[in-house]
Amino acid sequence: MLHTSPAPDLRRWDEAFHARHVRLDIVDASQAQLAEAYPAELVLVRPDGIVAWTGKLTDPDIASIVETVLGIASRPPNKASHGADLDGARRC
């Protein structure tokens, strides 16, 4: 996570990733030219360099953002699957 604000409190972000067994590296970009490149206060960058999310320190639902970024956000059941799991196998 890049942050462009001086000394933000990112403990809740770190805890949310840690609870899902994912390491969160925090990079202070507040004094660097990176702050000019990213107009957002917070920038989540995947290990492959793709920006996964940008937002503000005041975004309230950290858990939901983390789950979405990790691809584990809850989804409504697919009624067309008729009991099939995601891999297509039928449940008994």
C-alpha positions, 0 to 999 in steps of 0.5 A: 500500500502506498500512502501519500499523506504524512503519517496515516494510521494504517493499523486497520488495513494491516489487521484486515490483510493479516486476518486473511494471511496476506502480507501488506507492505506499506510504502511512504510516498508522501515526500516522493514524486510518487505522490504526484503520480497517484492523486489518491491518499491510498493506493493498493498495488498488487505484487505485479505492479497493477493498481488494485484500488485507490481511495481515501483514508476515510473509506469506512469499509476496509474489510469489504475493500480487502475482500474485493481486492483479494477476490473473496467478496461474498456474492449472491448464489447463482440460481442458474447453477442448480446446486453446482459448485464453482468448479461445476461439480454437483453437490450430493 
